[in-house]
Amino acid sequence: MLNKFFALLLLCWGVYGFPDGAPVDACVKDRPNQPNHGQHRTQPLSTLPYRVVASSSTFGPNSAITVTIEGAEPFKGFFIQARSVDRDEWLGSWEEAPNTTIHPECSAVTHADPREKTRATLVWRAPPNAQGRVYFTGTVLKNYGTFWANIIAEAPQDPSQLQILG
């Protein structure tokens, strides 16, 4: 009976994985920005039911860019990272938002609860005394076994198209 209890406990842990968001090692593991969910692998981006949109791809010192995730189907989680277009390095920081966890070590933000979401609005802040181009990449999870990785947020290329989504 005790063995069955432990087997059930392990099964439940494996199914729910990280309900409070991706751990910081998601930034640097063998498959960066992808969850380590056993045998589950990313779905083809052509089947992505969500939009990930950034309000801009260019920034000035301390400027803010809004990144929005939304779709017709609810999602359980996300992991989004800001990267420099020119150097492909982690860049800037995320502002605190409800039900999120920030990983400043790698300029990433993730969900902090397992509830279904229909929209997430996140704000990224550029570093002081810096300007350039940024892109936002990561993963959106419909559930533990169904996720899309290596997403790159859509963003206007012309600064005159800048708009704050929200």
C-alpha positions as CSV (number, residue, x, y, z in Angstrom):
1,M,0.0,0.0,0.0
2,L,2.8,2.4,0.9
3,N,4.6,1.7,-2.5
4,K,1.3,2.6,-4.3
5,F,1.1,5.8,-2.4
6,F,4.6,6.9,-3.3
7,A,4.1,5.9,-7.0
8,L,0.9,8.0,-7.1
9,L,2.8,10.9,-5.4
10,L,5.6,10.7,-8.0
11,L,3.0,10.5,-10.8
12,C,1.2,13.6,-9.6
13,W,4.5,15.5,-9.3
14,G,5.5,14.5,-12.8
15,V,2.1,15.6,-14.2
16,Y,2.1,19.0,-12.6
17,G,5.8,19.7,-12.9
18,F,6.4,23.4,-12.1
19,P,3.0,24.9,-11.4
20,D,4.7,28.0,-10.1
21,G,6.8,28.7,-13.1
22,A,10.0,27.6,-14.8
23,P,13.1,27.3,-12.7
24,V,16.0,29.7,-13.4
25,D,18.0,26.8,-15.0
26,A,15.5,27.0,-18.0
27,C,17.8,29.8,-19.2
28,V,20.9,27.7,-19.6
29,K,20.1,24.0,-19.9
30,D,20.6,21.9,-23.1
31,R,17.3,23.1,-24.6
32,P,17.2,26.7,-23.4
33,N,13.8,28.3,-23.0
34,Q,12.1,24.9,-23.2
35,P,10.5,23.0,-20.3
36,N,12.0,19.8,-19.2
37,H,8.7,17.8,-19.3
38,G,10.0,14.3,-19.7
39,Q,9.3,12.9,-23.2
40,H,7.1,15.8,-24.2
41,R,8.6,18.1,-27.0
42,T,7.6,21.4,-28.5
43,Q,4.7,21.6,-30.9
44,P,5.2,23.0,-34.4
45,L,5.1,26.8,-34.4
46,S,2.6,26.6,-37.3
47,T,0.1,25.2,-34.8
48,L,0.6,27.9,-32.2
49,P,-2.9,29.1,-31.0
50,Y,-1.5,32.1,-29.2
51,R,-0.1,35.5,-30.1
52,V,3.0,36.9,-28.4
53,V,3.3,40.6,-29.3
54,A,5.8,43.2,-28.2
55,S,5.0,46.8,-28.5
56,S,8.4,47.6,-30.0
57,S,11.6,46.1,-31.1
58,T,13.7,49.2,-30.4
59,F,14.5,50.8,-27.1
60,G,16.2,53.8,-25.5
61,P,17.6,54.2,-22.0
62,N,15.1,53.0,-19.3
63,S,12.3,52.7,-21.9
64,A,9.5,50.2,-21.4
65,I,8.2,47.6,-23.9
66,T,4.9,45.7,-23.3
67,V,4.8,42.0,-24.2
68,T,1.4,40.5,-24.4
69,I,0.5,36.8,-24.6
70,E,-3.1,35.9,-25.6
71,G,-5.2,33.4,-27.5
72,A,-8.6,31.9,-28.0
73,E,-7.6,28.9,-25.9
74,P,-6.5,29.3,-22.2
75,F,-2.8,28.6,-21.4
76,K,-1.3,27.5,-18.1
77,G,2.2,29.0,-18.3
78,F,4.9,30.9,-20.1
79,F,8.6,31.7,-20.0
80,I,9.7,34.8,-21.8
81,Q,13.2,36.1,-22.1
82,A,14.5,39.4,-23.5
83,R,17.6,39.3,-25.8
84,S,19.7,41.8,-27.6
85,V,19.3,41.6,-31.4
86,D,22.9,42.7,-31.9
87,R,24.7,40.4,-29.4
88,D,22.1,37.7,-28.7
89,E,22.7,38.2,-25.0
90,W,20.2,38.6,-22.1
91,L,19.2,42.2,-21.7
92,G,17.2,44.5,-19.4
93,S,14.8,43.6,-16.6
94,W,11.1,42.8,-16.1
95,E,8.7,44.8,-13.9
96,E,6.8,43.0,-11.2
97,A,3.4,41.8,-12.4
98,P,0.7,39.8,-10.6
99,N,1.2,36.0,-10.6
100,T,4.7,36.1,-12.2
101,T,8.2,35.2,-11.1
102,I,11.2,37.2,-12.5
103,H,14.6,35.6,-13.1
104,P,16.9,38.6,-13.3
105,E,19.9,36.3,-13.8
106,C,18.8,35.9,-17.4
107,S,16.3,38.6,-18.1
108,A,13.3,36.2,-18.0
109,V,9.8,36.2,-16.6
110,T,7.6,33.1,-16.0
111,H,4.1,32.3,-14.6
112,A,3.8,31.9,-10.8
113,D,0.6,29.9,-10.6
114,P,-1.0,26.9,-12.4
115,R,-4.3,28.6,-13.1
116,E,-5.5,28.9,-16.7
117,K,-4.9,32.3,-18.3
118,T,-6.4,33.9,-21.4
119,R,-3.9,36.8,-21.4
120,A,-0.7,37.9,-19.8
121,T,0.6,41.5,-20.0
122,L,4.3,41.9,-19.1
123,V,6.5,45.0,-19.0
124,W,10.2,44.9,-19.9
125,R,12.5,47.8,-18.9
126,A,15.6,48.6,-21.0
127,P,18.9,49.1,-19.2
128,P,19.9,52.7,-18.3
129,N,22.3,54.3,-20.7
130,A,21.6,51.8,-23.5
131,Q,19.7,51.8,-26.7
132,G,19.3,49.3,-29.5
133,R,17.1,46.5,-30.6
134,V,15.6,43.7,-28.6
135,Y,13.6,40.5,-29.2
136,F,11.5,38.4,-26.9
137,T,11.7,34.7,-27.1
138,G,10.4,31.8,-25.0
139,T,7.7,29.2,-24.5
140,V,3.9,29.2,-23.9
141,L,2.4,26.1,-22.3
142,K,-1.2,25.0,-22.9
143,N,-0.6,22.3,-20.3
144,Y,2.2,20.1,-19.1
145,G,2.5,18.0,-22.2
146,T,1.5,20.6,-24.9
147,F,3.7,23.6,-25.3
148,W,5.3,25.7,-28.0
149,A,9.0,26.8,-27.6
150,N,11.3,29.1,-29.4
151,I,8.5,31.6,-30.0
152,I,9.7,35.0,-31.1
153,A,7.3,37.9,-30.3
154,E,5.9,39.8,-33.1
155,A,7.0,43.5,-33.0
156,P,6.7,46.5,-35.2
157,Q,9.9,47.2,-37.0
158,D,9.1,50.9,-37.6
159,P,9.2,53.0,-34.3
160,S,6.3,55.1,-35.7
161,Q,4.2,51.9,-35.3
162,L,4.9,51.9,-31.5
163,Q,1.9,51.3,-29.4
164,I,1.4,50.1,-25.8
165,L,-0.7,47.0,-25.7
166,G,-2.8,46.3,-22.7
